Amino acid sequence: AWRGAPCCLYPECPASLNKEQMRLLVSQVEPNLTRAEFDARFKRIDQDGSGLIEFDEFASWVHSSDVRMAGDAACKMTFEEMAHRYQEPLDLIMYLHSRFQDLLPEEVVDGYPDEPAGLPMSEAVHLASDLIPNLDVKEFKEDFEFVDAHSRQKGHCDFDEFVELLDLDDLPAELRDRFEEN
């Protein structure tokens, strides 16, 4: 164990890592990660926005596409895995995928997850802004650059990467209500 690590008796006493502790841990695994890349990753891992990484967030991160991107960009989650990972209805994930496909050039077919097609950053920003009216475009573009560094096609994002860039909690209530599971 490294110094500063909290004791964890999860779930009875869930420990957490603050940003600096997490930075030290990640730097052991990826020493060349820049501060901006780490900040973007931390934001995605900290799903509840508390500024701390709880055990469940850490476990989810280890199992998530973020780790897969760093290790194996060819390993894509299925739509069902994405719905489970983001705790969203499968129909919502499928709707987002149809919107993603709509912006691909006519001659491009998205065979996600087996043969994914990449959406250029400009189109990804356009779609994200359409889905989330109050989107922080600057932040989205910064996060895109981090994802792009690990992407199989520079300047583009695959569907799973696009969903990773979105803060699904910011989707408008009217849209979310259409896909609520009973």
C-alpha positions in Angstrom: 0.0 0.0 0.0 1.2 3.5 -0.7 1.3 6.2 2.0 -1.9 8.1 2.5 -4.1 5.2 1.5 -7.3 5.0 3.7 -8.3 1.7 5.3 -11.3 0.2 3.5 -13.8 -2.1 5.0 -16.3 -1.7 2.1 -19.3 -1.6 2.2 -19.6 -1.1 6.0 -17.1 1.7 6.0 -16.5 2.8 2.5 -13.1 4.5 2.1 -12.4 7.0 -0.6 -9.5 8.6 -2.3 -9.1 12.3 -2.7 -7.9 13.8 -5.9 -4.2 13.9 -4.9 -4.3 10.3 -3.6 -5.9 9.2 -6.9 -3.3 11.2 -8.9 -0.5 9.3 -7.0 -2.2 6.0 -7.7 -2.8 6.7 -11.4 0.8 8.0 -11.8 2.1 4.6 -10.6 0.2 2.9 -13.5 0.5 5.7 -16.1 3.6 7.9 -15.3 3.3 9.9 -18.5 -0.2 11.0 -18.0 -0.4 14.8 -18.1 -2.2 16.9 -15.5 -5.0 17.8 -18.0 -5.4 14.1 -18.9 -5.6 13.1 -15.3 -8.1 15.9 -14.5 -10.4 14.7 -17.3 -10.1 11.1 -16.1 -10.8 12.0 -12.5 -13.9 13.9 -13.5 -15.2 10.8 -15.3 -14.3 8.5 -12.5 -15.9 10.7 -9.8 -19.4 9.8 -10.9 -21.2 11.6 -8.0 -19.1 14.7 -8.3 -18.1 14.6 -4.6 -14.4 15.2 -5.3 -13.6 11.8 -3.8 -13.3 8.4 -5.5 -15.4 5.9 -3.4 -14.8 2.2 -3.7 -17.7 1.6 -6.1 -16.5 4.4 -8.4 -13.0 2.9 -8.3 -14.2 -0.6 -9.0 -16.4 0.8 -11.9 -13.4 2.6 -13.3 -11.2 -0.5 -13.2 -13.9 -2.3 -15.1 -14.9 0.5 -17.4 -14.0 1.6 -20.9 -11.5 4.1 -19.5 -9.2 1.3 -18.5 -9.9 -0.5 -21.7 -9.0 2.5 -23.7 -5.6 2.7 -22.1 -5.1 -1.1 -22.4 -7.1 -2.2 -25.5 -8.9 0.2 -27.7 -10.3 -2.7 -29.7 -12.4 -4.0 -26.7 -15.8 -2.3 -27.0 -18.7 -2.6 -24.6 -22.0 -3.9 -26.0 -25.0 -1.6 -25.8 -26.3 -3.7 -22.9 -22.9 -3.3 -21.0 -23.1 0.4 -21.6 -26.7 0.6 -20.2 -25.5 -1.3 -17.1 -22.3 0.7 -16.8 -24.1 4.0 -16.9 -27.2 2.7 -15.1 -29.4 3.9 -18.0 -32.2 2.3 -19.9 -31.1 0.3 -22.9 -33.6 2.2 -25.0 -31.9 5.5 -24.1 -28.5 4.1 -25.1 -30.0 2.9 -28.4 -31.6 6.3 -29.0 -28.2 8.0 -28.5 -26.7 5.6 -30.9 -29.3 6.3 -33.6 -28.5 10.1 -33.2 -24.8 9.3 -33.4 -25.4 7.3 -36.6 -27.5 10.1 -38.1 -24.4 12.4 -38.1 -22.1 10.0 -39.8 -21.4 10.6 -43.5 -23.9 8.7 -45.8 -21.2 6.3 -47.0 -20.1 5.4 -43.5 -21.8 2.5 -41.7 -21.4 2.1 -37.9 -21.1 -1.6 -37.1 -20.6 -0.8 -33.4 -19.3 -2.7 -31.3 -17.6 -5.0 -33.8 -16.8 -2.5 -36.5 -17.3 1.0 -35.0 -17.3 4.2 -37.1 -15.8 7.4 -35.7 -17.7 10.7 -35.5 -15.5 13.8 -36.1 -15.0 16.1 -33.2 -17.1 18.9 -34.8 -20.0 16.5 -35.3 -19.6 15.1 -31.7 -19.8 18.7 -30.3 -22.8 19.4 -32.5 -24.6 16.3 -31.3 -23.7 16.8 -27.6 -24.9 20.4 -27.8 -28.1 19.3 -29.3 -28.7 16.6 -26.6 -27.6 18.8 -23.7 -28.6 22.4 -24.3 -26.4 23.8 -21.5 -23.3 21.8 -22.5 -20.0 23.4 -21.6 -18.5 23.1 -25.1 -15.0 24.1 -23.9 -15.0 21.3 -21.3 -16.4 18.8 -23.8 -13.6 19.6 -26.3 -11.0 19.2 -23.6 -12.4 15.8 -22.6 -12.6 14.9 -26.3 -8.8 15.6 -26.6 -8.1 13.2 -23.8 -10.3 10.5 -25.3 -8.7 11.2 -28.7 -5.3 10.5 -27.4 -6.4 6.9 -26.8 -8.7 6.5 -29.7 -8.3 4.2 -32.7 -9.0 7.0 -35.2 -7.5 10.4 -34.3 -9.9 13.4 -34.4 -12.9 11.0 -34.1 -14.8 9.3 -31.4 -16.5 5.9 -31.5 -20.0 5.6 -29.9 -18.8 4.3 -26.6 -16.3 7.2 -26.4 -19.0 9.7 -27.2 -21.2 8.4 -24.4 -18.3 8.5 -22.1 -17.9 12.2 -22.9 -21.5 13.0 -22.1 -22.7 13.8 -18.6 -25.9 11.7 -19.0 -27.3 13.3 -15.9 -27.5 16.6 -17.8 -29.8 15.2 -20.5 -33.1 17.1 -20.4 -35.9 15.7 -18.3 -38.2 15.5 -21.3 -35.8 13.2 -23.0 -35.0 11.1 -20.0 -38.7 10.7 -19.3 -39.2 9.1 -22.7 -36.9 6.2 -21.7 -37.6 5.8 -18.0 -37.8 2.1 -17.0 -40.8 1.1 -15.0 
